Amino acid sequence: MTTTTYTVTGMTCGHCEGSVRSEVSKLQGVTTIDVSAASGRLVVTSESPLDDTAVLAAVDEAGYSAARA
């Protein structure tokens, strides 16, 4: 298992969290997603290391910006 943390900007509420969670969960190998609008953190646990570009693209698809923390 691999855990990676990202900083997400633009989230303000639970709906925002749900949008990010929905997009990131589509990535193959993702097992757990912890996302918080309050802290601006996204923690992704996966079976093997994920391509950061794919995670950032998923967050972008949800309408937010992210960077690896």
C-alpha positions, 0 to 999 in steps of 0.5 A: 500500500502507498499513501500520498498526500496532496494539497487541494485549493478551492474546496469550500464544502462537503459537496466539493469533497464529494466531487474530488472523491468521485473523480479520484476514486475512478483511478485504478488501484485506489483503495482509500480517499480522505479529503477535507475542504477545511484543511485542503488535504487529499490523502490517497491510499492505493495498492501501488504508487499512483501517477501524480499526473493522473491524480492531479488530472482527476482533481482538475476534472472535479474543478479544483487545483492540486499539488503534491504535498 
